[in-house]
Amino acid sequence: MEHTKFRSILVSIVFLALIAFPIINGNLKFVKDIANNENRKLADRPSLTIKDIEKFPMKYESYYNDNFTVRSILVKYYALNNIKIFKKSPIPESVVIGVDGWMFLAGREYESYLGQNNLKPWEMKAISEELEYRKEYLAKRGCKFYFMVAPAKTSIYPEKVSNNEQRKFNSWGEQLVKYLDKNCQVKPINVYDVLRKNKSKELLYFKLDNHWNNLGGFYASNEVLARMKEEDTSIYLNNINDYTIKRENRSIGNIVNMFPNVEDFKDFYVKPYPKKGYKASEAAKKGYPVPPMFEAYKYENSREIVGSKKKKLMIVSDSFGGYMFPFMAETFSRTIKIFDKWEYKLNEKIVEQEKPDVMLLICLESNLRSIIRHRSSSH
């Protein structure tokens, strides 16, 4: 009986201590909290006024939930335990936890991987017609047109995706590439095979980010240049032997950054550095109008080879094109890259001013429907 009574008292003391701890520690700071790294502003302490007295309890509850003592420590270890021990995502609507520390985007990229919500026949036809229109529009201006689908990470590293669902179809990008090969005058440049072939040699995508890395961009660039060379022998490929490949630590990524205080995860760049330096260097921007609510530094970038009389290239792409950009620019006198807020437009006004000899459209496979939403106005 005494043992049972002692246990009951001990439980009561521990329970009361846990309840009292946030209040006591909030004032005396026995345990210091860590910095908050959540990607949002925490609630401010509300002021008690007669006018807002009815809303005060709710506002104060929000403030307390965001600011109670050691909250950031608890949030951090909740995320870490879910990811590392239970292999579960604290935000499953946004992130899929894979194996070996890999993370993948949920939503469209994961749907594409599983073969869900596939492109409908009318959608593929609409994309085909838009690409053919662009080819004709550019041909009238002496410009060649090429189109490439950037594979999502799930398409190249399915073995790193941890799930019990069986894939029933190819990804959206592979579905469209197959369709366009048979039905479109614009034959897509297929980079799926070259990435799968080389991924055993070195990592080609980031573990904590949805993008391919610089080496992945190198291989994709060479596949594009190889297609262009078939029609223009003045274009040449980059030789991997002319580059030194280095690994550099990277503790950030657009996926892992969704979690608060998860600095325990590590990633790295894989960067090919030209042994003799890049031929093309950064050039001044022309100041083309930036889409509303979009970062100017992302929108327009250009590189030039001083004194070169080679042809000019214009790239319209998403962020995947940024990892290809330095390598593509090595074989053109001027290369301009437009990241038009994931709209993938023809950008006629820029075409008329730049007068490129070659245009390359790069679209991440999970964003292919954006080409339909932003079809050319004259089409």
Secondary structure, 3 states (H helix, E strand, C coil): CHHHHHHHHHHHHHHHHHHHHHHHHHHHCCCCCCCCCCCCCCCCCCCCCCCCCCCHHHHHHHHHHHHCCCHHHHHHHHHHHHHHHCCCCCCCCCEEECCCCCEEECCHHHHHHHCCCCCCHHHHHHHHHHHHHHHHHHHCCCCEEEEEEECCHHHHCHHHCCCCCCCCCCCHHHHHHHHHHHHCCCCCECCHHHHHHHCCCCCCECCCCCCECHHHHHHHHHHHHHHHHHHCCCCCCCCHHHEEEEEEEECCCCCHHHCCCCCCCCEEEEEEEECCCCCCEECCCCCCCCCCCCCHHHHEEEEECCCCCCCEEEEECCCHHHHHHHHHHHHCCEEEEECCCCCCCCCHHHHHHHCCCEEEEEEEHHHCHHHHHCCCCCC
